Amino acid sequence: MKEKKTNDDMMIFINFMKTAFNATLENITEIQDLSENFFLEMTGKGKKAQQETENAIKEFIANAKKGREEFKNIMESGFKKMEDVVNKKD
């Protein structure tokens, strides 16, 4: 009985961590999207903006999104492993 309570408590903790992580990731995504729009609008409005600058900004944005997605996948994998350990039947 005590083991089930401990497992239930661990699952509550893991779910809390996942919820907090997902909320943080959503905020990061929103900030990145707003930054992307800002930078692209600024380069579009500037008469002297060069294609090279716009390409550098697009590359920066793509790398940031890729990094965010890789981080998300690593965290989700870690959460899954933690859940598997907690729910493992001996």
LUMKOLBA-157862 format. One record per residue: z, x, y of N, C-alpha, C, O in turn; residue in one letter. Coordinates in nm, 4 decimals. Atoms other than C-alpha are relative to their C-alpha. Layout:
# residues N
@n.c3 Z	n.c1 X	n.c2 Y	ca.c3 Z	ca.c1 X	ca.c2 Y	c.c3 Z	c.c1 X	c.c2 Y	o.c3 Z	o.c1 X	o.c2 Y	res a
...
//
This chain:
# residues 90
@n.c3 0.0000	n.c1 0.0829	n.c2 -0.1196	ca.c3 0.0000	ca.c1 0.0000	ca.c2 0.0000	c.c3 0.0000	c.c1 0.0871	c.c2 0.1257	o.c3 -0.0714	o.c1 0.0598	o.c2 0.2222	res m
@n.c3 -0.0084	n.c1 -0.0883	n.c2 -0.1159	ca.c3 0.0899	ca.c1 0.2805	ca.c2 0.2380	c.c3 -0.1338	c.c1 0.0706	c.c2 0.0239	o.c3 -0.1742	o.c1 0.0914	o.c2 0.1383	res k
@n.c3 0.1295	n.c1 -0.0670	n.c2 -0.0130	ca.c3 -0.2426	ca.c1 0.4554	ca.c2 0.1638	c.c3 -0.1022	c.c1 -0.0918	c.c2 0.0664	o.c3 -0.1800	o.c1 -0.0470	o.c2 0.1506	res e
@n.c3 0.0917	n.c1 0.0959	n.c2 -0.0620	ca.c3 -0.4370	ca.c1 0.1395	ca.c2 0.2552	c.c3 0.0293	c.c1 -0.0135	c.c2 0.1486	o.c3 -0.0633	o.c1 -0.0192	o.c2 0.2296	res k
@n.c3 -0.0388	n.c1 0.0092	n.c2 -0.1411	ca.c3 -0.2422	ca.c1 0.1116	ca.c2 0.5816	c.c3 -0.0485	c.c1 0.1231	c.c2 0.0753	o.c3 -0.1000	o.c1 0.1129	o.c2 0.1867	res k
@n.c3 0.0455	n.c1 -0.1242	n.c2 -0.0631	ca.c3 -0.3191	ca.c1 0.4766	ca.c2 0.6572	c.c3 -0.1516	c.c1 -0.0018	c.c2 0.0172	o.c3 -0.2026	o.c1 0.0361	o.c2 0.1226	res t
@n.c3 0.1455	n.c1 0.0086	n.c2 -0.0097	ca.c3 -0.6887	ca.c1 0.4220	ca.c2 0.5804	c.c3 -0.0422	c.c1 -0.0995	c.c2 0.1075	o.c3 -0.1354	o.c1 -0.0734	o.c2 0.1835	res n
@n.c3 0.0304	n.c1 0.0990	n.c2 -0.1040	ca.c3 -0.6933	ca.c1 0.1103	ca.c2 0.7981	c.c3 0.0235	c.c1 0.0584	c.c2 0.1387	o.c3 -0.0574	o.c1 0.0387	o.c2 0.2293	res d
@n.c3 -0.0301	n.c1 -0.0636	n.c2 -0.1287	ca.c3 -0.5300	ca.c1 0.3034	ca.c2 1.0818	c.c3 -0.1063	c.c1 0.1040	c.c2 0.0351	o.c3 -0.1484	o.c1 0.1138	o.c2 0.1504	res d
@n.c3 0.1032	n.c1 -0.1012	n.c2 -0.0245	ca.c3 -0.7827	ca.c1 0.5861	ca.c2 1.0419	c.c3 -0.1318	c.c1 -0.0660	c.c2 0.0399	o.c3 -0.2014	o.c1 -0.0164	o.c2 0.1285	res m
@n.c3 0.1237	n.c1 0.0697	n.c2 -0.0345	ca.c3 -1.0727	ca.c1 0.3403	ca.c2 1.0524	c.c3 0.0080	c.c1 -0.0577	c.c2 0.1410	o.c3 -0.0909	o.c1 -0.0563	o.c2 0.2143	res m
@n.c3 -0.0187	n.c1 0.0481	n.c2 -0.1375	ca.c3 -0.9303	ca.c1 0.1844	ca.c2 1.3689	c.c3 -0.0208	c.c1 0.1152	c.c2 0.0975	o.c3 -0.0876	o.c1 0.0989	o.c2 0.1996	res i
@n.c3 0.0138	n.c1 -0.1178	n.c2 -0.0857	ca.c3 -0.9084	ca.c1 0.5330	ca.c2 1.5215	c.c3 -0.1461	c.c1 0.0452	c.c2 0.0069	o.c3 -0.1968	o.c1 0.0751	o.c2 0.1150	res f
@n.c3 0.1410	n.c1 -0.0410	n.c2 0.0024	ca.c3 -1.2628	ca.c1 0.6240	ca.c2 1.4109	c.c3 -0.0843	c.c1 -0.0984	c.c2 0.0803	o.c3 -0.1706	o.c1 -0.0570	o.c2 0.1577	res i
@n.c3 0.0756	n.c1 0.1003	n.c2 -0.0762	ca.c3 -1.3987	ca.c1 0.2964	ca.c2 1.5500	c.c3 0.0255	c.c1 0.0125	c.c2 0.1497	o.c3 -0.0660	o.c1 -0.0056	o.c2 0.2301	res n
@n.c3 -0.0306	n.c1 -0.0226	n.c2 -0.1414	ca.c3 -1.2185	ca.c1 0.3625	ca.c2 1.8789	c.c3 -0.0789	c.c1 0.1197	c.c2 0.0525	o.c3 -0.1376	o.c1 0.1138	o.c2 0.1605	res f
@n.c3 0.0739	n.c1 -0.1195	n.c2 -0.0419	ca.c3 -1.3722	ca.c1 0.7112	ca.c2 1.8954	c.c3 -0.1490	c.c1 -0.0302	c.c2 0.0123	o.c3 -0.2133	o.c1 0.0149	o.c2 0.1071	res m
@n.c3 0.1414	n.c1 0.0355	n.c2 -0.0057	ca.c3 -1.7181	ca.c1 0.5700	ca.c2 1.8192	c.c3 -0.0298	c.c1 -0.0854	c.c2 0.1226	o.c3 -0.1308	o.c1 -0.0648	o.c2 0.1899	res k
@n.c3 0.0194	n.c1 0.0861	n.c2 -0.1163	ca.c3 -1.6803	ca.c1 0.3031	ca.c2 2.0870	c.c3 0.0049	c.c1 0.0812	c.c2 0.1290	o.c3 -0.0782	o.c1 0.0625	o.c2 0.2179	res t
@n.c3 -0.0112	n.c1 -0.0853	n.c2 -0.1187	ca.c3 -1.5672	ca.c1 0.5592	ca.c2 2.3446	c.c3 -0.1220	c.c1 0.0904	c.c2 0.0124	o.c3 -0.1755	o.c1 0.1083	o.c2 0.1218	res a
@n.c3 0.1177	n.c1 -0.0867	n.c2 -0.0011	ca.c3 -1.8507	ca.c1 0.7933	ca.c2 2.2462	c.c3 -0.1233	c.c1 -0.0777	c.c2 0.0451	o.c3 -0.1986	o.c1 -0.0307	o.c2 0.1304	res f
@n.c3 0.1173	n.c1 0.0799	n.c2 -0.0360	ca.c3 -2.1121	ca.c1 0.5167	ca.c2 2.2701	c.c3 0.0020	c.c1 -0.0406	c.c2 0.1471	o.c3 -0.1025	o.c1 -0.0418	o.c2 0.2120	res n
@n.c3 -0.0107	n.c1 0.0343	n.c2 -0.1427	ca.c3 -1.9829	ca.c1 0.4087	ca.c2 2.6126	c.c3 -0.0355	c.c1 0.1204	c.c2 0.0861	o.c3 -0.1065	o.c1 0.1075	o.c2 0.1859	res a
@n.c3 0.0319	n.c1 -0.1226	n.c2 -0.0736	ca.c3 -2.0009	ca.c1 0.7683	ca.c2 2.7335	c.c3 -0.1488	c.c1 0.0283	c.c2 -0.0070	o.c3 -0.2103	o.c1 0.0624	o.c2 0.0940	res t
@n.c3 0.1423	n.c1 -0.0254	n.c2 0.0177	ca.c3 -2.3506	ca.c1 0.8082	ca.c2 2.5903	c.c3 -0.0838	c.c1 -0.0964	c.c2 0.0837	o.c3 -0.1848	o.c1 -0.0562	o.c2 0.1414	res l
@n.c3 0.0715	n.c1 0.0970	n.c2 -0.0833	ca.c3 -2.4655	ca.c1 0.4893	ca.c2 2.7643	c.c3 0.0047	c.c1 0.0408	c.c2 0.1470	o.c3 -0.0950	o.c1 0.0274	o.c2 0.2181	res e
@n.c3 -0.0112	n.c1 -0.0455	n.c2 -0.1389	ca.c3 -2.3354	ca.c1 0.6250	ca.c2 3.0962	c.c3 -0.0864	c.c1 0.1227	c.c2 0.0244	o.c3 -0.1516	o.c1 0.1330	o.c2 0.1283	res n
@n.c3 0.0845	n.c1 -0.1189	n.c2 -0.0131	ca.c3 -2.5072	ca.c1 0.9593	ca.c2 3.0394	c.c3 -0.1464	c.c1 -0.0421	c.c2 0.0079	o.c3 -0.2221	o.c1 0.0091	o.c2 0.0905	res i
@n.c3 0.1378	n.c1 0.0485	n.c2 0.0007	ca.c3 -2.8306	ca.c1 0.7760	ca.c2 2.9611	c.c3 -0.0354	c.c1 -0.0625	c.c2 0.1346	o.c3 -0.1429	o.c1 -0.0371	o.c2 0.1888	res t
@n.c3 0.0241	n.c1 0.0648	n.c2 -0.1296	ca.c3 -2.8010	ca.c1 0.5683	ca.c2 3.2783	c.c3 -0.0147	c.c1 0.1041	c.c2 0.1111	o.c3 -0.1040	o.c1 0.0931	o.c2 0.1952	res e
@n.c3 0.0075	n.c1 -0.1057	n.c2 -0.1016	ca.c3 -2.7364	ca.c1 0.8782	ca.c2 3.4914	c.c3 -0.1312	c.c1 0.0758	c.c2 -0.0128	o.c3 -0.1964	o.c1 0.1046	o.c2 0.0875	res i
@n.c3 0.1255	n.c1 -0.0717	n.c2 0.0198	ca.c3 -3.0325	ca.c1 1.0585	ca.c2 3.3348	c.c3 -0.1189	c.c1 -0.0840	c.c2 0.0447	o.c3 -0.2112	o.c1 -0.0321	o.c2 0.1075	res q
@n.c3 0.1098	n.c1 0.0869	n.c2 -0.0417	ca.c3 -3.2601	ca.c1 0.7591	ca.c2 3.3897	c.c3 -0.0075	c.c1 -0.0109	c.c2 0.1523	o.c3 -0.1163	o.c1 -0.0057	o.c2 0.2097	res d
@n.c3 -0.0019	n.c1 0.0060	n.c2 -0.1467	ca.c3 -3.1513	ca.c1 0.7272	ca.c2 3.7535	c.c3 -0.0480	c.c1 0.1313	c.c2 0.0604	o.c3 -0.1224	o.c1 0.1311	o.c2 0.1585	res l
@n.c3 0.0440	n.c1 -0.1315	n.c2 -0.0483	ca.c3 -3.2015	ca.c1 1.1012	ca.c2 3.8046	c.c3 -0.1503	c.c1 0.0150	c.c2 -0.0161	o.c3 -0.2188	o.c1 0.0646	o.c2 0.0734	res s
@n.c3 0.1441	n.c1 -0.0076	n.c2 0.0243	ca.c3 -3.5465	ca.c1 1.0808	ca.c2 3.6497	c.c3 -0.0754	c.c1 -0.0787	c.c2 0.1068	o.c3 -0.1702	o.c1 -0.0278	o.c2 0.1665	res e
@n.c3 0.0661	n.c1 0.0828	n.c2 -0.1017	ca.c3 -3.6463	ca.c1 0.7965	ca.c2 3.8820	c.c3 0.0083	c.c1 0.0637	c.c2 0.1379	o.c3 -0.0894	o.c1 0.0636	o.c2 0.2128	res n
@n.c3 -0.0193	n.c1 -0.0635	n.c2 -0.1303	ca.c3 -3.5025	ca.c1 0.9779	ca.c2 4.1836	c.c3 -0.0941	c.c1 0.1189	c.c2 0.0170	o.c3 -0.1660	o.c1 0.1291	o.c2 0.1164	res f
@n.c3 0.0827	n.c1 -0.1204	n.c2 -0.0116	ca.c3 -3.6776	ca.c1 1.3075	ca.c2 4.1128	c.c3 -0.1488	c.c1 -0.0333	c.c2 0.0034	o.c3 -0.2240	o.c1 0.0259	o.c2 0.0809	res f
@n.c3 0.1417	n.c1 0.0359	n.c2 0.0012	ca.c3 -4.0103	ca.c1 1.1452	ca.c2 4.0327	c.c3 -0.0410	c.c1 -0.0688	c.c2 0.1299	o.c3 -0.1516	o.c1 -0.0475	o.c2 0.1794	res l
@n.c3 0.0299	n.c1 0.0647	n.c2 -0.1277	ca.c3 -3.9931	ca.c1 0.9299	ca.c2 4.3449	c.c3 -0.0075	c.c1 0.1034	c.c2 0.1124	o.c3 -0.0943	o.c1 0.0959	o.c2 0.1994	res e
@n.c3 -0.0005	n.c1 -0.1041	n.c2 -0.1038	ca.c3 -3.9088	ca.c1 1.2329	ca.c2 4.5582	c.c3 -0.1270	c.c1 0.0841	c.c2 -0.0064	o.c3 -0.1858	o.c1 0.1161	o.c2 0.0969	res m
@n.c3 0.1220	n.c1 -0.0808	n.c2 0.0098	ca.c3 -4.2003	ca.c1 1.4335	ca.c2 4.4210	c.c3 -0.1227	c.c1 -0.0813	c.c2 0.0378	o.c3 -0.2190	o.c1 -0.0269	o.c2 0.0918	res t
@n.c3 0.1132	n.c1 0.0848	n.c2 -0.0350	ca.c3 -4.4337	ca.c1 1.1375	ca.c2 4.4659	c.c3 -0.0121	c.c1 -0.0223	c.c2 0.1491	o.c3 -0.1230	o.c1 -0.0384	o.c2 0.2001	res g
@n.c3 0.0011	n.c1 0.0256	n.c2 -0.1438	ca.c3 -4.3353	ca.c1 1.0881	ca.c2 4.8300	c.c3 -0.0292	c.c1 0.1256	c.c2 0.0812	o.c3 -0.0865	o.c1 0.1185	o.c2 0.1899	res k
@n.c3 0.0213	n.c1 -0.1245	n.c2 -0.0741	ca.c3 -4.3464	ca.c1 1.4515	ca.c2 4.9322	c.c3 -0.1463	c.c1 0.0395	c.c2 -0.0017	o.c3 -0.2030	o.c1 0.0632	o.c2 -0.1084	res g
@n.c3 0.1417	n.c1 -0.0337	n.c2 -0.0091	ca.c3 -4.6967	ca.c1 1.5322	ca.c2 5.0576	c.c3 -0.0274	c.c1 0.1396	c.c2 -0.0543	o.c3 -0.1368	o.c1 0.1675	o.c2 -0.1034	res k
@n.c3 0.0201	n.c1 -0.1380	n.c2 0.0417	ca.c3 -4.6447	ca.c1 1.8970	ca.c2 4.9706	c.c3 0.0449	c.c1 0.0252	c.c2 -0.1440	o.c3 0.0413	o.c1 0.1385	o.c2 -0.1921	res k
@n.c3 -0.0472	n.c1 -0.0171	n.c2 0.1380	ca.c3 -4.5100	ca.c1 1.8317	ca.c2 4.6199	c.c3 -0.1152	c.c1 0.0484	c.c2 -0.0868	o.c3 -0.2247	o.c1 -0.0078	o.c2 -0.0849	res a
@n.c3 0.1037	n.c1 -0.0572	n.c2 0.0850	ca.c3 -4.7024	ca.c1 2.0401	ca.c2 4.3738	c.c3 0.0154	c.c1 -0.0520	c.c2 -0.1427	o.c3 0.1248	o.c1 -0.0883	o.c2 -0.1860	res q
@n.c3 -0.0001	n.c1 0.0464	n.c2 0.1386	ca.c3 -4.7966	ca.c1 1.9392	ca.c2 4.0222	c.c3 0.0938	c.c1 0.0850	c.c2 -0.0851	o.c3 0.1563	o.c1 0.0345	o.c2 -0.1784	res q
@n.c3 -0.0884	n.c1 -0.0902	n.c2 0.0748	ca.c3 -4.6046	ca.c1 2.2412	ca.c2 3.8939	c.c3 0.1461	c.c1 -0.0443	c.c2 0.0101	o.c3 0.2196	o.c1 -0.0405	o.c2 -0.0885	res e
@n.c3 -0.1371	n.c1 0.0471	n.c2 -0.0198	ca.c3 -4.2808	ca.c1 2.1085	ca.c2 4.0415	c.c3 0.0241	c.c1 -0.1277	c.c2 -0.0793	o.c3 0.1274	o.c1 -0.1424	o.c2 -0.1446	res t
@n.c3 -0.0135	n.c1 0.1253	n.c2 0.0741	ca.c3 -4.3377	ca.c1 1.7645	ca.c2 3.8940	c.c3 0.0059	c.c1 0.0264	c.c2 -0.1505	o.c3 0.0844	o.c1 -0.0362	o.c2 -0.2217	res e
@n.c3 -0.0023	n.c1 -0.0341	n.c2 0.1427	ca.c3 -4.4123	ca.c1 1.9175	ca.c2 3.5528	c.c3 0.1335	c.c1 0.0619	c.c2 -0.0402	o.c3 0.1849	o.c1 0.0331	o.c2 -0.1483	res n
@n.c3 -0.1296	n.c1 -0.0621	n.c2 0.0294	ca.c3 -4.0929	ca.c1 2.1257	ca.c2 3.5687	c.c3 0.1092	c.c1 -0.1064	c.c2 -0.0087	o.c3 0.1958	o.c1 -0.1004	o.c2 -0.0960	res a
@n.c3 -0.0988	n.c1 0.1083	n.c2 0.0016	ca.c3 -3.8894	ca.c1 1.8146	ca.c2 3.6484	c.c3 -0.0163	c.c1 -0.0848	c.c2 -0.1261	o.c3 0.0826	o.c1 -0.1202	o.c2 -0.1903	res i
@n.c3 0.0240	n.c1 0.0785	n.c2 0.1214	ca.c3 -4.0533	ca.c1 1.6189	ca.c2 3.3656	c.c3 0.0476	c.c1 0.0754	c.c2 -0.1244	o.c3 0.1033	o.c1 0.0154	o.c2 -0.2164	res k
@n.c3 -0.0464	n.c1 -0.0812	n.c2 0.1133	ca.c3 -3.9815	ca.c1 1.9065	ca.c2 3.1255	c.c3 0.1527	c.c1 0.0007	c.c2 -0.0060	o.c3 0.2110	o.c1 -0.0120	o.c2 -0.1137	res e
@n.c3 -0.1461	n.c1 0.0029	n.c2 -0.0063	ca.c3 -3.6184	ca.c1 1.9190	ca.c2 3.2412	c.c3 0.0535	c.c1 -0.1332	c.c2 -0.0537	o.c3 0.1479	o.c1 -0.1360	o.c2 -0.1326	res f
@n.c3 -0.0424	n.c1 0.1333	n.c2 0.0433	ca.c3 -3.5834	ca.c1 1.5443	ca.c2 3.1876	c.c3 -0.0203	c.c1 -0.0167	c.c2 -0.1505	o.c3 0.0673	o.c1 -0.0684	o.c2 -0.2199	res i
@n.c3 0.0276	n.c1 0.0114	n.c2 0.1440	ca.c3 -3.7461	ca.c1 1.5596	ca.c2 2.8430	c.c3 0.1011	c.c1 0.0801	c.c2 -0.0811	o.c3 0.1495	o.c1 0.0333	o.c2 -0.1841	res a
@n.c3 -0.0982	n.c1 -0.0829	n.c2 0.0705	ca.c3 -3.5148	ca.c1 1.8437	ca.c2 2.7380	c.c3 0.1390	c.c1 -0.0626	c.c2 0.0037	o.c3 0.2124	o.c1 -0.0568	o.c2 -0.0950	res n
@n.c3 -0.1310	n.c1 0.0654	n.c2 -0.0109	ca.c3 -3.2087	ca.c1 1.6565	ca.c2 2.8648	c.c3 0.0082	c.c1 -0.1184	c.c2 -0.0962	o.c3 0.1097	o.c1 -0.1377	o.c2 -0.1631	res a
@n.c3 0.0019	n.c1 0.1143	n.c2 0.0913	ca.c3 -3.3087	ca.c1 1.3453	ca.c2 2.6706	c.c3 0.0047	c.c1 0.0464	c.c2 -0.1454	o.c3 0.0735	o.c1 -0.0132	o.c2 -0.2282	res k
@n.c3 -0.0002	n.c1 -0.0541	n.c2 0.1364	ca.c3 -3.3775	ca.c1 1.5523	ca.c2 2.3588	c.c3 0.1399	c.c1 0.0496	c.c2 -0.0361	o.c3 0.1888	o.c1 0.0229	o.c2 -0.1458	res k
@n.c3 -0.1354	n.c1 -0.0497	n.c2 0.0241	ca.c3 -3.0388	ca.c1 1.7226	ca.c2 2.3893	c.c3 0.0988	c.c1 -0.1129	c.c2 -0.0198	o.c3 0.1855	o.c1 -0.1060	o.c2 -0.1070	res g
@n.c3 -0.0880	n.c1 0.1164	n.c2 0.0134	ca.c3 -2.8650	ca.c1 1.3897	ca.c2 2.4366	c.c3 -0.0179	c.c1 -0.0648	c.c2 -0.1366	o.c3 0.0800	o.c1 -0.1016	o.c2 -0.2015	res r
@n.c3 0.0277	n.c1 0.0629	n.c2 0.1296	ca.c3 -3.0351	ca.c1 1.2481	ca.c2 2.1267	c.c3 0.0525	c.c1 0.0859	c.c2 -0.1153	o.c3 0.1077	o.c1 0.0331	o.c2 -0.2118	res e
@n.c3 -0.0529	n.c1 -0.0894	n.c2 0.1035	ca.c3 -2.9467	ca.c1 1.5561	ca.c2 1.9178	c.c3 0.1521	c.c1 -0.0098	c.c2 -0.0062	o.c3 0.2098	o.c1 -0.0152	o.c2 -0.1149	res e
@n.c3 -0.1456	n.c1 0.0122	n.c2 -0.0060	ca.c3 -2.5843	ca.c1 1.5319	ca.c2 2.0332	c.c3 0.0448	c.c1 -0.1317	c.c2 -0.0628	o.c3 0.1414	o.c1 -0.1356	o.c2 -0.1390	res f
@n.c3 -0.0309	n.c1 0.1320	n.c2 0.0554	ca.c3 -2.5794	ca.c1 1.1609	ca.c2 1.9477	c.c3 -0.0091	c.c1 0.0031	c.c2 -0.1522	o.c3 0.0800	o.c1 -0.0471	o.c2 -0.2208	res k
@n.c3 0.0183	n.c1 -0.0059	n.c2 0.1452	ca.c3 -2.7138	ca.c1 1.2286	ca.c2 1.5973	c.c3 0.1096	c.c1 0.0815	c.c2 -0.0675	o.c3 0.1580	o.c1 0.0436	o.c2 -0.1741	res n
@n.c3 -0.1075	n.c1 -0.0829	n.c2 0.0548	ca.c3 -2.4574	ca.c1 1.5036	ca.c2 1.5354	c.c3 0.1305	c.c1 -0.0784	c.c2 -0.0027	o.c3 0.2019	o.c1 -0.0771	o.c2 -0.1030	res i
@n.c3 -0.1240	n.c1 0.0769	n.c2 -0.0068	ca.c3 -2.1713	ca.c1 1.2802	ca.c2 1.6492	c.c3 -0.0008	c.c1 -0.1144	c.c2 -0.1012	o.c3 0.0993	o.c1 -0.1376	o.c2 -0.1690	res m
@n.c3 0.0075	n.c1 0.1103	n.c2 0.0954	ca.c3 -2.2906	ca.c1 0.9846	ca.c2 1.4419	c.c3 0.0156	c.c1 0.0501	c.c2 -0.1433	o.c3 0.0802	o.c1 -0.0151	o.c2 -0.2254	res e
@n.c3 -0.0154	n.c1 -0.0603	n.c2 0.1326	ca.c3 -2.3180	ca.c1 1.2095	ca.c2 1.1361	c.c3 0.1463	c.c1 0.0346	c.c2 -0.0261	o.c3 0.1976	o.c1 0.0114	o.c2 -0.1356	res s
@n.c3 -0.1418	n.c1 -0.0337	n.c2 0.0128	ca.c3 -1.9636	ca.c1 1.3331	ca.c2 1.1972	c.c3 0.0862	c.c1 -0.1231	c.c2 -0.0209	o.c3 0.1773	o.c1 -0.1221	o.c2 -0.1037	res g
@n.c3 -0.0743	n.c1 0.1251	n.c2 0.0180	ca.c3 -1.8316	ca.c1 0.9783	ca.c2 1.2333	c.c3 -0.0197	c.c1 -0.0537	c.c2 -0.1418	o.c3 0.0756	o.c1 -0.0993	o.c2 -0.2050	res f
@n.c3 0.0295	n.c1 0.0489	n.c2 0.1346	ca.c3 -2.0040	ca.c1 0.8813	ca.c2 0.9074	c.c3 0.0787	c.c1 0.0801	c.c2 -0.1032	o.c3 0.1355	o.c1 0.0224	o.c2 -0.1960	res k
@n.c3 -0.0750	n.c1 -0.0840	n.c2 0.0935	ca.c3 -1.8464	ca.c1 1.1771	ca.c2 0.7258	c.c3 0.1485	c.c1 -0.0336	c.c2 0.0041	o.c3 0.2139	o.c1 -0.0401	o.c2 -0.1000	res k
@n.c3 -0.1413	n.c1 0.0358	n.c2 -0.0121	ca.c3 -1.5032	ca.c1 1.0864	ca.c2 0.8624	c.c3 0.0273	c.c1 -0.1335	c.c2 -0.0688	o.c3 0.1269	o.c1 -0.1478	o.c2 -0.1398	res m
@n.c3 -0.0164	n.c1 0.1307	n.c2 0.0639	ca.c3 -1.5473	ca.c1 0.7254	ca.c2 0.7506	c.c3 -0.0058	c.c1 0.0129	c.c2 -0.1519	o.c3 0.0724	o.c1 -0.0501	o.c2 -0.2232	res e
@n.c3 0.0122	n.c1 -0.0195	n.c2 0.1446	ca.c3 -1.6584	ca.c1 0.8398	ca.c2 0.4048	c.c3 0.1264	c.c1 0.0612	c.c2 -0.0581	o.c3 0.1703	o.c1 0.0217	o.c2 -0.1661	res d
@n.c3 -0.1235	n.c1 -0.0625	n.c2 0.0476	ca.c3 -1.3496	ca.c1 1.0597	ca.c2 0.3698	c.c3 0.1131	c.c1 -0.1025	c.c2 -0.0039	o.c3 0.1881	o.c1 -0.1094	o.c2 -0.1012	res v
@n.c3 -0.1071	n.c1 0.0998	n.c2 -0.0074	ca.c3 -1.1179	ca.c1 0.7786	ca.c2 0.4790	c.c3 -0.0171	c.c1 -0.1073	c.c2 -0.1071	o.c3 0.0807	o.c1 -0.1521	o.c2 -0.1669	res v
@n.c3 0.0257	n.c1 0.1089	n.c2 0.0944	ca.c3 -1.2843	ca.c1 0.5217	ca.c2 0.2537	c.c3 -0.0220	c.c1 0.0467	c.c2 -0.1432	o.c3 -0.0469	o.c1 -0.0351	o.c2 -0.2318	res n
@n.c3 0.0243	n.c1 -0.0558	n.c2 0.1333	ca.c3 -1.3219	ca.c1 0.7538	ca.c2 -0.0463	c.c3 0.1025	c.c1 -0.0546	c.c2 -0.0990	o.c3 0.2231	o.c1 -0.0523	o.c2 -0.0745	res k
@n.c3 -0.0860	n.c1 0.0510	n.c2 0.1069	ca.c3 -1.1841	ca.c1 0.6002	ca.c2 -0.3622	c.c3 0.0242	c.c1 0.1129	c.c2 -0.0989	o.c3 -0.0707	o.c1 0.1716	o.c2 -0.1509	res k
@n.c3 -0.0334	n.c1 -0.1058	n.c2 0.0966	ca.c3 -0.9999	ca.c1 0.8497	ca.c2 -0.5840	c.c3 0.0055	c.c1 -0.0541	c.c2 -0.1402	o.c3 0.0322	o.c1 0.0207	o.c2 -0.2342	res d
//
